[in-house]
């Protein structure tokens, strides 16, 4: 009598179940998505390589086998020329179609990468309506040496606007280092000066790593010792107070009926060449009442010139946009860039970025002393 093995032993190690057969797929069922994509990719590649070969084979076959191509009369030459013209035209259109498709794919990838670096801002954040615009000096690029970001934190709405030395695609590495540090420090640090110190450390680390990669034999600092970034840090509290730290950047404009500069004293040197002072304190630059707007910009706007050498009148353009009862951030940006392109008449020689914030909060609570005792007026 043969005894069967216990169920637990049959399921133990050393006794594997026979794999179940996969269900057969019927002919009318669609193949899985990866197989379909692979098949389309192979077909596209075959068409890309095969069509030029087919066109060339047709031309050679006509020239060697067709009796009309062997004749030397005028009519035969016209027909032969027409055949080769049709073959050449087909090749040109095929190559153009392939290049256009590849260029479209490259632009989609580049646009997605650039939007991750300098991502689009939401239309509203913590009771503030905002909009941003950018214009790169590099043709075909969406971003350049200008940077900006807006973050709603537990300490208020914090904004950074900066300008890297130089412009175009060469400044993207520095832009990524500064923005990445701000996106973390804006939420982690309770005081605005500590956020600025985090940006300084991130920039210094980035420049050291870049110098080692580009100039291994150069001394510490090397050719990148003169690189710098102008930075403007702004914090808008719940009661509308505007606090700022400025490192060599243009001061923002306050829109209330007209545009006036919102200053907070003499700015600090740009980040990079000189260390920050030990006694660093944020400065109160005024108050953003409901309906008021704040405009942050880079120097590419004010330094743009026309053919006669006249600078772009940014303040007067903003004053015209501020005369309406309710300032729209989108309309302000549209008006500024329309006038800028009309003034310059071509693509500007420097990057130009613009951020507009409007206070849409219903009321402004009374200003309290708590939460700001650590900050001193300077």
C-alpha positions in Angstrom: 0.0 0.0 0.0 1.5 3.3 -1.1 0.8 6.2 1.2 0.5 9.8 -0.2 2.8 12.5 1.3 1.3 14.9 3.7 -0.1 18.1 2.3 2.3 20.3 4.2 5.3 18.3 2.9 3.9 18.5 -0.7 3.9 22.3 -0.4 7.3 22.5 1.2 10.7 23.2 -0.3 11.8 20.9 -3.0 8.3 20.3 -4.3 7.4 22.9 -6.9 4.1 23.1 -8.5 3.8 22.7 -12.2 3.4 26.1 -13.8 0.0 26.8 -15.1 -0.2 27.1 -18.8 -0.8 30.7 -20.0 -4.2 31.3 -21.6 -4.0 31.4 -25.3 -4.7 34.7 -26.9 -7.2 34.6 -29.6 -6.5 36.1 -33.0 -9.0 39.0 -32.6 -7.3 40.2 -29.3 -5.0 43.1 -29.5 -1.3 42.5 -28.7 0.0 44.0 -25.4 1.1 47.7 -25.4 4.9 47.1 -25.3 4.7 44.7 -28.2 2.7 47.2 -30.2 5.1 50.0 -29.5 8.1 47.8 -30.4 6.4 46.9 -33.7 5.7 50.5 -34.6 9.2 51.5 -33.8 10.7 48.8 -36.0 8.3 49.7 -38.8 9.2 53.4 -38.5 12.9 52.5 -38.6 12.4 50.2 -41.6 10.6 53.0 -43.4 13.3 55.5 -42.6 16.0 53.3 -43.9 14.1 51.4 -46.6 12.4 54.2 -48.5 15.6 56.0 -49.6 16.9 52.6 -50.8 13.8 51.9 -52.7 13.9 55.4 -54.4 17.6 54.8 -55.4 16.8 51.3 -56.7 14.0 52.7 -58.8 16.3 55.3 -60.4 19.1 52.8 -61.0 16.7 50.2 -62.5 15.2 52.8 -64.8 18.6 54.0 -66.0 19.9 50.4 -66.7 16.8 48.5 -68.0 14.4 51.0 -69.5 14.9 51.3 -73.3 13.8 55.0 -73.2 16.7 55.8 -70.8 19.2 54.4 -73.3 18.1 56.8 -76.1 19.9 60.2 -76.6 17.0 62.1 -78.1 15.5 65.2 -76.5 12.3 63.5 -75.5 14.2 60.6 -73.8 16.3 63.1 -71.9 13.3 65.0 -70.7 11.6 61.8 -69.5 14.9 60.7 -67.7 15.3 64.1 -66.1 11.7 64.0 -64.9 12.2 60.5 -63.4 15.3 61.5 -61.5 13.7 64.8 -60.4 10.8 62.8 -59.0 13.2 60.5 -57.2 15.2 63.4 -55.8 12.0 65.2 -54.7 10.8 62.1 -52.9 14.1 61.7 -51.1 14.0 65.3 -50.0 10.5 65.1 -48.7 11.2 61.9 -46.9 14.3 63.3 -45.2 12.5 66.5 -44.3 9.6 64.6 -42.7 12.0 62.5 -40.7 13.9 65.6 -39.5 10.7 67.5 -38.6 9.5 64.5 -36.6 12.8 64.2 -34.7 12.9 68.0 -34.1 9.4 67.9 -32.7 10.3 65.1 -30.3 13.5 66.9 -29.2 11.5 70.1 -28.5 8.9 68.2 -26.4 11.7 66.6 -24.3 13.5 69.9 -24.0 10.3 71.8 -23.0 9.5 69.2 -20.4 13.0 69.4 -18.9 13.0 73.2 -18.9 9.6 73.3 -17.2 10.9 71.0 -14.5 13.8 73.4 -13.9 11.7 76.6 -14.1 8.3 75.2 -13.5 5.1 77.2 -14.3 3.6 79.0 -11.3 0.0 78.4 -10.2 -2.5 81.2 -10.8 -3.2 81.6 -7.1 -1.2 80.8 -3.9 -2.2 81.6 -0.3 -4.6 84.4 -1.3 -2.2 86.0 -3.9 -2.9 86.0 -7.6 0.3 85.6 -9.5 1.7 85.2 -13.0 5.2 84.9 -14.4 6.9 85.4 -17.8 10.3 84.7 -19.1 12.1 85.5 -22.3 15.5 83.8 -23.0 18.2 85.4 -25.1 19.1 82.0 -26.6 16.9 81.3 -29.6 14.7 78.2 -29.1 15.3 78.1 -25.3 12.5 78.7 -22.8 14.9 79.4 -19.9 18.3 81.0 -19.5 20.2 82.7 -16.7 17.1 84.2 -14.9 15.4 82.3 -12.1 12.3 82.7 -10.0 10.2 80.7 -7.7 7.2 81.3 -5.3 6.5 79.1 -2.3 3.7 79.2 0.2 5.3 78.3 3.6 4.3 78.4 7.3 6.3 81.6 7.5 4.5 83.4 4.6 4.7 83.5 0.9 8.4 83.6 -0.1 9.7 84.6 -3.5 13.1 84.4 -5.1 14.2 86.3 -8.2 17.7 86.0 -9.4 20.0 86.5 -12.4 23.1 84.4 -13.1 26.1 86.0 -14.6 25.8 85.5 -18.4 22.8 84.2 -20.2 21.5 81.3 -22.2 22.0 77.6 -21.8 25.4 77.9 -20.1 23.8 79.3 -16.9 21.3 76.5 -16.4 23.5 74.5 -14.0 23.8 77.5 -11.6 20.1 78.2 -11.9 19.3 74.6 -11.0 21.6 74.8 -7.9 20.1 78.0 -6.6 16.5 77.0 -7.2 16.9 73.6 -5.7 18.3 75.1 -2.5 15.5 77.7 -2.3 12.8 75.1 -2.7 14.1 73.3 0.4 15.2 76.2 2.5 12.1 78.3 2.0 10.1 75.7 4.0 12.8 74.6 6.5 14.2 78.0 7.7 12.0 80.2 9.9 14.0 83.4 9.1 14.7 84.9 5.7 18.5 85.5 6.4 18.9 81.8 6.9 17.3 81.1 3.6 19.9 83.4 1.9 22.8 81.7 3.7 21.5 78.3 2.4 21.5 79.7 -1.2 25.1 81.0 -0.6 26.3 77.6 0.5 24.6 75.8 -2.4 26.1 78.2 -4.9 29.6 77.9 -3.4 29.3 74.1 -3.5 28.1 74.1 -7.1 30.9 76.4 -8.3 33.6 74.3 -6.6 32.2 71.1 -8.2 32.0 72.8 -11.6 35.5 74.1 -11.3 36.9 70.7 -10.5 35.1 69.1 -13.5 36.0 71.8 -16.1 39.5 72.7 -14.8 41.0 69.8 -12.9 44.5 71.4 -12.9 43.4 74.8 -11.8 43.8 76.0 -8.2 40.9 76.2 -5.8 38.3 78.6 -7.3 40.1 78.8 -10.6 38.5 80.5 -13.6 35.0 80.4 -11.9 36.1 82.6 -9.0 34.3 85.6 -10.6 31.0 83.9 -11.1 28.1 85.5 -9.2 24.3 85.5 -8.9 22.1 88.5 -8.0 19.3 87.4 -5.7 16.2 89.1 -4.4 14.4 87.3 -1.5 10.9 88.6 -0.7 8.6 87.4 2.1 4.9 88.5 2.2 3.4 87.9 5.6 -0.3 87.2 6.3 -0.8 90.9 7.3 0.7 92.1 4.0 4.1 93.2 5.3 6.8 92.9 2.7 10.3 91.8 4.0 13.2 91.6 1.6 16.9 90.7 1.3 18.6 92.1 -1.8 22.0 90.9 -3.1 22.8 93.2 -6.1 19.4 92.7 -7.8 16.9 95.4 -9.0 14.3 96.3 -6.4 10.7 95.4 -7.2 7.9 97.8 -8.1 4.8 98.4 -6.1 1.7 99.0 -8.2 -1.0 101.1 -6.6 -2.4 103.5 -9.2 1.1 104.0 -10.5 4.4 102.1 -10.3 7.0 103.1 -7.7 10.2 101.3 -6.6 9.9 99.4 -3.4 13.3 99.9 -1.8 14.8 98.7 1.4 18.2 100.5 1.5 21.5 99.8 -0.1 21.6 96.2 -1.5 24.2 93.7 -0.5 26.9 92.4 -3.0 25.8 89.6 -5.3 26.3 86.0 -4.1 29.6 84.5 -5.1 32.5 86.9 -5.0 32.0 88.1 -1.4 30.7 86.3 1.7 27.5 87.5 3.4 28.0 89.7 6.5 27.6 88.2 9.9 24.9 90.6 11.1 22.4 89.8 8.3 18.8 91.0 8.8 15.7 91.3 6.6 14.4 94.7 5.9 10.7 95.8 5.9 10.0 97.4 2.5 6.3 98.4 3.0 2.9 96.8 3.0 0.9 95.1 0.2 -2.7 96.1 0.8 -5.6 94.2 -0.9 -5.6 95.0 -4.6 -2.0 96.1 -4.6 0.5 94.3 -6.8 4.2 93.6 -6.6 6.4 93.3 -9.7 9.8 91.5 -9.5 12.0 91.6 -12.6 15.5 91.1 -13.8 17.8 93.7 -15.3 17.3 92.4 -18.8 14.1 94.5 -18.9 15.5 97.8 -17.8 18.7 97.4 -19.8 17.0 96.6 -23.1 17.7 99.2 -25.8 16.2 100.1 -29.1 18.1 101.0 -32.3 18.8 104.5 -31.0 20.2 103.3 -27.7 17.2 104.3 -25.5 16.5 102.1 -22.5 13.2 100.4 -22.2 10.9 102.5 -19.9 9.8 99.8 -17.6 8.4 102.0 -14.8 6.2 104.0 -17.2 4.9 100.9 -18.8 4.0 99.5 -15.4 2.4 102.8 -14.4 0.1 102.5 -17.5 -0.8 99.0 -16.5 -1.6 100.0 -12.9 -4.1 102.7 -13.9 -6.9 100.2 -14.2 -9.0 99.6 -11.1 -8.0 95.9 -10.7 -4.5 95.1 -11.9 -4.4 91.7 -13.6 -1.0 89.9 -13.3 -1.5 88.3 -16.7 -2.3 91.6 -18.4 0.7 93.3 -16.8 3.1 90.6 -18.2 1.5 90.7 -21.6 1.7 94.5 -21.8 5.3 94.6 -20.7 6.6 91.9 -23.1 4.5 93.4 -26.0 6.0 96.8 -25.4 9.5 95.3 -24.9 9.5 93.5 -28.2 8.1 96.5 -30.0 10.8 98.7 -28.3 13.8 96.4 -29.1 12.5 95.2 -32.5 14.2 91.8 -32.2 15.1 89.2 -29.6 16.7 90.9 -26.5 20.4 90.4 -26.0 19.8 89.4 -22.3 17.3 87.2 -20.5 14.3 89.0 -19.2 12.0 87.5 -16.4 9.0 89.0 -14.7 6.8 87.9 -11.7 3.7 89.8 -10.7 1.8 89.1 -7.4 -1.5 90.8 -6.5 -2.9 90.7 -3.0 -6.4 89.2 -3.2 -6.9 88.7 0.5 -10.2 90.1 1.8 -8.9 92.0 4.7 -5.6 92.8 6.3 -5.4 91.8 10.0 -3.8 94.0 12.5 -0.1 93.9 12.6 1.2 92.0 15.6 4.6 92.1 17.1 4.9 88.3 17.6 6.7 86.4 14.9 8.8 89.5 14.0 10.6 90.3 17.2 13.8 88.6 15.9 14.0 90.9 13.0 15.4 94.3 13.3 14.8 97.3 11.2 17.9 98.5 9.4 
